[in-house]
Amino acid sequence: MTQYRDTQRAQFEIFKSLDRNTPINMLNLVQFFQHAEYPADHSLAAKGLTGAQAYAHYGTASGPVLRRVGGEIIWRGGFEVSLIGADDERWDTMFIAYYPTAGAFLAMVTDPEYKSAVVHRQAAVMNSRLIRTAPLPSSDIFA
């Protein structure tokens, strides 16, 4: 399986070209490193944290910024088994973050407080997917 940790410039440019004044849901699929990979000079580098523990630091540090821009986690799930998909695609955490506008997401990722929290995400994440979706009404059918 190909691994992805960060947004590529071309993907981010497409994101920025889309409507910024519409609500979005961001589907997050994340696999952690077994052992967090902090830069050697980081204060947590010698603590021996797991990827999950480093990601918890990321959540704690970035949560206030998420709330400040009006975002919230609207769904979280724990991986059990893939019925369709690659056998080696297992996710340690999965969630959907809601943002009142795409502009709010951009405000979050450019916020200095958020930028300082990203070191924990970088140390934690071995592989991830981040997928922008348009909220649709709930339904009792699959279409």
Residue frames as a rotation matrix with the C-alpha (Angstrom) as fourth column:
MET 1
0.583 0.813 0.000 0.00
0.813 -0.583 0.000 0.00
0.000 0.000 -1.000 0.00
THR 2
-0.243 -0.587 0.772 1.25
0.507 -0.755 -0.415 3.46
0.827 0.291 0.481 -0.85
GLN 3
0.030 0.191 -0.981 1.64
0.983 -0.186 -0.007 5.61
-0.184 -0.964 -0.193 2.23
TYR 4
-0.033 0.060 0.998 0.70
0.380 -0.923 0.068 9.28
0.925 0.381 0.007 2.52
ARG 5
-0.326 -0.130 -0.936 1.42
0.944 -0.092 -0.316 11.54
-0.046 -0.987 0.153 5.47
ASP 6
-0.448 0.059 -0.892 0.89
0.194 -0.968 -0.161 15.07
-0.873 -0.245 0.422 4.18
THR 7
0.722 0.691 -0.029 -1.07
0.225 -0.275 -0.935 16.99
-0.654 0.668 -0.354 1.58
GLN 8
-0.281 -0.744 0.606 0.70
0.902 0.010 0.431 17.38
-0.327 0.668 0.669 -1.73
ARG 9
-0.743 -0.092 -0.663 0.94
0.030 -0.994 0.104 20.92
-0.669 0.057 0.741 -3.14
ALA 10
-0.901 0.413 -0.135 -1.21
-0.187 -0.088 0.979 20.11
0.392 0.907 0.156 -6.21
GLN 11
-0.332 0.809 -0.486 -3.94
0.782 0.524 0.337 18.58
0.527 -0.268 -0.806 -4.03
PHE 12
-0.309 0.164 -0.937 -3.92
0.756 -0.555 -0.347 21.58
-0.577 -0.815 0.047 -1.70
GLU 13
-0.926 -0.038 -0.375 -4.19
-0.177 -0.834 0.523 23.97
-0.333 0.551 0.766 -4.66
ILE 14
-0.641 0.758 -0.122 -7.30
0.209 0.324 0.923 22.08
0.739 0.566 -0.366 -5.87
PHE 15
-0.179 0.554 -0.813 -8.77
0.982 0.151 -0.114 22.28
0.059 -0.819 -0.571 -2.36
LYS 16
-0.536 -0.110 -0.837 -8.14
0.393 -0.910 -0.132 26.05
-0.747 -0.400 0.531 -2.26
SER 17
-0.982 0.145 -0.119 -9.74
-0.174 -0.468 0.867 26.51
0.069 0.872 0.484 -5.70
LEU 18
-0.435 0.872 -0.224 -13.05
0.698 0.484 0.528 25.01
0.569 0.073 -0.819 -4.52
ASP 19
0.281 0.675 0.682 -15.82
-0.008 -0.709 0.705 27.07
0.960 -0.204 -0.194 -2.89
ARG 20
-0.744 -0.640 -0.191 -14.56
0.236 0.016 -0.972 28.31
0.625 -0.768 0.139 0.49
ASN 21
-0.708 0.525 0.472 -17.97
-0.696 -0.632 -0.342 29.46
0.118 -0.570 0.813 1.73
THR 22
0.296 0.801 -0.521 -19.64
-0.604 0.579 0.548 26.08
0.740 0.152 0.655 1.88
PRO 23
0.452 -0.115 0.885 -19.74
-0.798 0.391 0.459 23.62
-0.399 -0.913 0.085 4.80
ILE 24
0.094 -0.461 -0.883 -17.43
-0.639 0.652 -0.408 20.61
0.764 0.602 -0.233 4.49
ASN 25
0.867 -0.010 0.498 -16.83
-0.375 0.646 0.665 17.32
-0.329 -0.763 0.556 6.22
MET 26
0.071 -0.911 -0.406 -13.28
-0.915 0.103 -0.390 16.00
0.397 0.399 -0.826 6.26
LEU 27
0.975 0.191 -0.115 -12.97
-0.152 0.947 0.283 12.21
0.163 -0.259 0.952 6.42
ASN 28
0.116 -0.961 0.251 -9.77
-0.976 -0.157 -0.150 11.27
0.183 -0.228 -0.956 8.28
LEU 29
0.973 0.001 -0.230 -8.26
0.024 0.994 0.107 7.78
0.229 -0.109 0.967 8.13
VAL 30
0.385 -0.851 0.359 -5.04
-0.863 -0.470 -0.189 7.43
0.329 -0.237 -0.914 10.13
GLN 31
0.766 -0.331 -0.551 -2.41
0.407 0.913 0.017 4.75
0.498 -0.237 0.834 10.77
PHE 32
0.849 -0.450 0.278 0.09
-0.518 -0.606 0.603 5.40
-0.103 -0.656 -0.748 13.55
PHE 33
-0.066 -0.934 -0.352 3.77
-0.507 0.335 -0.794 4.61
0.859 0.126 -0.495 13.82
GLN 34
0.435 0.129 -0.891 4.38
0.575 0.722 0.385 2.00
0.693 -0.680 0.240 16.49
HIS 35
0.015 -0.506 -0.862 6.86
0.902 -0.366 0.231 4.44
-0.432 -0.781 0.451 18.07
ALA 36
0.906 0.354 -0.232 6.44
0.258 -0.896 -0.361 8.20
-0.336 0.267 -0.903 17.61
GLU 37
0.101 -0.875 0.474 9.09
0.994 0.063 -0.094 9.78
0.053 0.480 0.876 15.40
TYR 38
0.911 0.165 -0.377 9.79
0.253 -0.947 0.197 13.21
-0.325 -0.275 -0.905 16.89
PRO 39
0.565 -0.784 0.256 12.70
-0.110 -0.380 -0.918 15.33
0.817 0.491 -0.301 15.71
ALA 40
0.023 -0.659 -0.752 15.74
0.735 0.521 -0.434 14.60
0.678 -0.543 0.496 17.89
ASP 41
-0.873 -0.439 0.214 15.67
0.219 -0.744 -0.631 18.10
0.436 -0.504 0.745 19.43
HIS 42
-0.008 0.943 0.332 11.97
-0.341 -0.314 0.886 17.93
0.940 -0.106 0.325 20.44
SER 43
-0.392 -0.145 0.909 11.23
-0.905 -0.118 -0.409 17.77
0.167 -0.982 -0.085 24.19
LEU 44
0.500 0.668 0.552 9.19
-0.734 0.665 -0.139 14.56
-0.460 -0.336 0.822 23.73
ALA 45
0.325 -0.398 -0.858 11.76
-0.770 0.416 -0.484 12.77
0.550 0.818 -0.171 21.52
ALA 46
-0.673 -0.718 -0.174 13.29
-0.455 0.589 -0.669 10.79
0.583 -0.371 -0.723 24.40
LYS 47
-0.294 0.635 0.714 9.97
-0.918 0.020 -0.396 9.92
-0.265 -0.772 0.577 26.08
GLY 48
-0.986 -0.129 0.106 9.41
-0.094 0.953 0.289 6.77
-0.138 0.275 -0.952 24.01
LEU 49
-0.239 0.969 -0.068 5.83
-0.579 -0.198 -0.791 7.65
-0.780 -0.150 0.608 23.10
THR 50
-0.368 0.270 0.890 3.74
0.683 0.727 0.062 5.50
-0.630 0.631 -0.452 20.79
GLY 51
-0.890 0.136 0.434 2.24
0.301 -0.539 0.787 6.99
0.341 0.831 0.439 17.67
ALA 52
0.088 0.992 -0.093 -1.17
0.700 0.005 0.715 6.90
0.709 -0.128 -0.693 19.36
GLN 53
0.245 -0.050 -0.968 0.17
0.886 -0.394 0.244 8.86
-0.394 -0.918 -0.052 22.33
ALA 54
-0.804 -0.563 -0.192 1.76
0.413 -0.760 0.502 11.45
-0.429 0.324 0.843 20.04
TYR 55
-0.623 0.647 0.440 -1.54
0.383 -0.238 0.892 11.77
0.682 0.725 -0.099 18.16
ALA 56
0.337 0.710 -0.618 -3.33
0.911 -0.080 0.405 12.34
0.238 -0.699 -0.674 21.46
HIS 57
-0.297 -0.514 -0.805 -0.93
0.629 -0.740 0.240 15.26
-0.718 -0.435 0.543 22.06
TYR 58
-0.954 -0.014 0.300 -1.86
0.268 -0.494 0.827 16.56
0.137 0.869 0.475 18.60
GLY 59
-0.138 0.989 0.043 -5.57
0.677 0.063 0.734 16.32
0.723 0.131 -0.678 19.42
THR 60
0.298 0.196 -0.934 -5.15
0.917 -0.332 0.223 18.14
-0.266 -0.923 -0.279 22.72
ALA 61
-0.519 -0.632 -0.576 -3.03
0.442 -0.775 0.452 20.90
-0.732 -0.020 0.681 21.18
SER 62
-0.978 0.115 0.173 -5.13
0.115 -0.394 0.912 21.39
0.173 0.912 0.372 18.02
GLY 63
-0.348 0.916 -0.201 -8.60
0.926 0.369 0.076 20.95
0.144 -0.160 -0.977 19.57
PRO 64
-0.065 0.346 -0.936 -8.93
0.517 -0.790 -0.328 24.56
-0.853 -0.506 -0.127 20.76
VAL 65
-0.775 -0.244 -0.583 -8.16
-0.333 -0.627 0.705 25.80
-0.537 0.740 0.404 17.23
LEU 66
-0.844 0.531 0.075 -10.72
0.424 0.577 0.698 23.39
0.328 0.621 -0.712 15.73
ARG 67
-0.061 0.860 -0.506 -13.36
0.973 -0.061 -0.221 24.74
-0.221 -0.506 -0.834 18.12
ARG 68
-0.318 -0.135 -0.938 -12.32
0.212 -0.975 0.068 28.37
-0.924 -0.177 0.339 17.54
VAL 69
-0.922 -0.033 -0.386 -12.96
-0.354 -0.334 0.874 28.09
-0.157 0.942 0.296 13.78
GLY 70
-0.063 0.998 0.012 -16.36
-0.962 -0.057 -0.268 26.47
-0.266 -0.028 0.963 14.45
GLY 71
-0.185 -0.079 -0.980 -15.34
-0.608 0.793 0.051 22.91
0.772 0.605 -0.194 13.68
GLU 72
0.080 0.179 0.981 -16.16
-0.907 0.420 -0.003 19.73
-0.413 -0.890 0.196 15.55
ILE 73
-0.941 -0.299 -0.160 -15.70
-0.335 0.894 0.298 15.99
0.054 0.334 -0.941 15.31
ILE 74
-0.106 0.994 -0.005 -19.11
-0.994 -0.106 -0.024 14.67
-0.025 0.003 1.000 14.22
TRP 75
0.920 0.352 -0.171 -18.24
-0.356 0.934 0.010 10.97
0.163 0.051 0.985 13.93
ARG 76
-0.208 -0.962 0.178 -15.51
-0.978 0.208 -0.021 8.69
-0.017 -0.178 -0.984 15.25
GLY 77
0.859 0.485 -0.165 -15.11
-0.492 0.870 -0.001 4.98
0.143 0.082 0.986 14.70
GLY 78
-0.011 -0.836 0.549 -12.81
-0.710 0.393 0.585 2.14
-0.704 -0.383 -0.597 15.60
PHE 79
-0.155 -0.140 -0.978 -11.59
-0.931 0.352 0.097 -0.11
0.331 0.925 -0.185 12.80
GLU 80
0.312 0.261 0.913 -12.77
-0.577 0.816 -0.036 -3.72
-0.754 -0.516 0.405 12.83
VAL 81
-0.292 -0.397 0.870 -12.45
0.454 0.744 0.491 -5.27
-0.842 0.538 -0.037 9.35
SER 82
-0.473 0.121 -0.873 -12.50
-0.726 -0.615 0.308 -4.21
-0.500 0.779 0.379 5.69
LEU 83
0.224 0.624 0.749 -15.15
0.130 0.742 -0.657 -5.97
-0.966 0.245 0.085 3.63
ILE 84
0.825 -0.085 0.558 -14.00
0.553 -0.077 -0.830 -4.21
0.113 0.993 -0.016 0.46
GLY 85
0.795 -0.589 0.147 -10.47
-0.577 -0.808 -0.116 -2.97
0.186 0.007 -0.982 0.05
ALA 86
0.045 -0.906 -0.421 -6.86
-0.385 0.373 -0.844 -3.94
0.922 0.200 -0.332 0.55
ASP 87
0.620 0.159 -0.768 -6.17
0.481 0.696 0.532 -6.43
0.620 -0.700 0.355 3.33
ASP 88
-0.254 -0.844 -0.473 -3.26
0.939 -0.100 -0.328 -4.31
0.230 -0.527 0.818 4.56
GLU 89
-0.530 0.154 0.834 -5.32
-0.044 -0.987 0.154 -1.13
0.847 0.045 0.530 4.87
ARG 90
0.149 0.487 -0.861 -6.06
0.914 0.263 0.307 -0.98
0.376 -0.833 -0.406 8.58
TRP 91
-0.052 -0.082 0.995 -6.76
-0.012 -0.996 -0.083 2.34
0.999 -0.017 0.051 10.27
ASP 92
-0.699 -0.299 -0.650 -5.92
0.621 0.198 -0.758 3.12
0.355 -0.933 0.047 13.89
THR 93
-0.437 0.633 -0.639 -8.36
0.334 -0.545 -0.769 6.00
-0.835 -0.549 0.027 14.06
MET 94
-0.649 0.370 0.665 -11.12
0.659 -0.165 0.734 7.21
0.381 0.914 -0.137 11.77
PHE 95
-0.248 0.618 -0.746 -13.21
0.629 -0.482 -0.609 10.32
-0.736 -0.620 -0.270 12.17
ILE 96
-0.031 0.303 0.952 -15.14
0.857 -0.482 0.181 13.01
0.514 0.822 -0.245 10.35
ALA 97
-0.576 -0.186 -0.796 -14.46
0.587 -0.772 -0.244 16.64
-0.570 -0.608 0.553 11.21
TYR 98
0.390 0.768 0.508 -17.14
0.917 -0.374 -0.139 19.18
0.084 0.520 -0.850 10.30
TYR 99
-0.752 -0.524 -0.400 -16.20
0.529 -0.842 0.108 22.75
-0.393 -0.130 0.910 9.35
PRO 100
0.167 0.897 -0.410 -18.83
0.340 -0.443 -0.830 25.48
-0.925 -0.001 -0.379 8.83
THR 101
0.904 0.013 -0.427 -16.90
-0.389 -0.391 -0.834 26.54
-0.178 0.920 -0.348 5.71
ALA 102
0.664 -0.742 0.094 -13.86
0.690 0.558 -0.461 25.36
0.289 0.371 0.882 3.80
GLY 103
0.246 -0.540 0.805 -12.40
-0.118 -0.841 -0.528 28.74
0.962 0.035 -0.271 4.72
ALA 104
0.724 0.048 0.688 -12.64
-0.685 -0.063 0.726 27.74
0.079 -0.997 -0.013 8.39
PHE 105
0.871 -0.463 0.166 -10.49
0.438 0.883 0.167 24.68
-0.224 -0.072 0.972 7.64
LEU 106
0.321 -0.775 0.545 -7.93
0.591 -0.286 -0.754 26.91
0.740 0.564 0.366 5.89
ALA 107
0.428 -0.123 0.895 -7.98
-0.561 -0.813 0.156 29.29
0.709 -0.569 -0.417 8.86
MET 108
0.935 -0.065 0.349 -7.28
-0.260 0.546 0.797 26.35
-0.243 -0.835 0.493 11.19
VAL 109
0.695 -0.684 0.220 -4.33
0.713 0.696 -0.088 24.94
-0.093 0.218 0.971 9.24
THR 110
0.100 -0.678 0.728 -2.70
0.469 -0.613 -0.636 28.38
0.878 0.405 0.256 8.96
ASP 111
0.873 0.256 0.416 -3.24
-0.240 -0.517 0.822 29.29
0.425 -0.817 -0.389 12.64
PRO 112
-0.057 -0.984 0.170 0.10
-0.693 -0.084 -0.716 29.58
0.719 -0.158 -0.677 14.51
GLU 113
-0.099 0.084 0.992 -1.22
-0.911 0.393 -0.124 27.53
-0.400 -0.916 0.038 17.44
TYR 114
0.874 0.435 0.217 -2.27
-0.293 0.828 -0.478 24.76
-0.387 0.355 0.851 15.06
LYS 115
0.639 -0.691 -0.339 1.05
-0.375 0.106 -0.921 24.89
0.672 0.715 -0.192 13.20
SER 116
-0.301 -0.779 0.550 2.89
-0.902 0.044 -0.430 24.27
0.311 -0.626 -0.715 16.48
ALA 117
0.227 0.476 0.849 0.61
-0.705 0.682 -0.193 21.27
-0.671 -0.555 0.491 17.19
VAL 118
0.800 0.172 -0.575 1.43
-0.580 0.468 -0.667 19.63
0.154 0.867 0.474 13.84
VAL 119
-0.280 -0.958 -0.064 4.78
-0.874 0.282 -0.394 18.35
0.396 -0.054 -0.917 15.15
HIS 120
-0.417 0.209 0.885 2.80
-0.585 0.683 -0.437 15.79
-0.696 -0.700 -0.162 17.17
ARG 121
0.720 0.694 -0.008 0.83
-0.412 0.418 -0.810 14.71
-0.559 0.586 0.587 14.08
GLN 122
0.462 -0.633 -0.622 4.06
-0.762 0.077 -0.644 14.36
0.455 0.770 -0.446 12.10
ALA 123
-0.565 -0.715 0.413 5.57
-0.823 0.454 -0.341 12.23
0.056 -0.532 -0.845 14.85
ALA 124
-0.251 0.594 0.765 2.46
-0.509 0.591 -0.626 10.04
-0.823 -0.546 0.154 15.09
VAL 125
0.631 0.769 -0.105 1.25
-0.430 0.234 -0.872 9.41
-0.645 0.595 0.478 11.55
MET 126
-0.448 -0.708 0.547 2.71
0.066 0.583 0.809 6.70
-0.892 0.399 -0.214 9.35
ASN 127
-0.893 0.270 0.359 -0.09
0.406 0.143 0.903 6.83
0.192 0.952 -0.237 6.77
SER 128
-0.463 0.783 -0.415 -3.31
0.206 -0.360 -0.910 8.75
-0.862 -0.507 0.005 6.33
ARG 129
-0.533 0.434 0.727 -6.12
0.753 -0.149 0.641 9.83
0.386 0.889 -0.248 4.07
LEU 130
-0.549 0.418 -0.723 -7.85
0.243 -0.749 -0.617 13.20
-0.800 -0.515 0.310 4.30
ILE 131
-0.706 0.392 0.590 -10.87
0.683 0.160 0.713 13.49
0.185 0.906 -0.381 2.05
ARG 132
-0.848 0.463 -0.259 -13.00
-0.359 -0.860 -0.363 16.62
-0.391 -0.214 0.895 1.63
THR 133
-0.660 0.718 0.220 -16.68
0.738 0.567 0.364 15.79
0.137 0.403 -0.905 1.31
ALA 134
-0.707 0.566 0.425 -19.82
-0.434 -0.821 0.371 17.86
0.559 0.078 0.825 0.83
PRO 135
-0.829 0.476 0.295 -22.41
-0.106 0.384 -0.917 17.26
-0.549 -0.792 -0.268 3.58
LEU 136
-0.660 0.704 -0.260 -25.60
-0.255 0.115 0.960 15.67
0.706 0.700 0.104 2.26
PRO 137
0.055 0.761 0.647 -28.89
-0.975 -0.099 0.198 15.02
0.215 -0.642 0.736 4.03
SER 138
-0.739 -0.200 0.644 -29.24
-0.443 0.864 -0.239 11.77
-0.508 -0.462 -0.727 5.97
SER 139
-0.026 0.716 -0.698 -31.24
-0.950 0.199 0.239 9.06
0.310 0.670 0.675 4.27
ASP 140
0.153 0.120 0.981 -32.43
-0.560 0.828 -0.014 5.50
-0.814 -0.548 0.194 4.73
ILE 141
0.944 0.044 0.326 -31.28
0.230 0.620 -0.750 4.51
-0.235 0.784 0.575 1.22
PHE 142
0.173 -0.983 0.060 -27.80
0.628 0.157 0.762 4.20
-0.759 -0.094 0.644 -0.31
ALA 143
-0.090 -0.193 0.977 -28.28
0.957 -0.289 0.030 6.75
0.277 0.937 0.211 -3.07
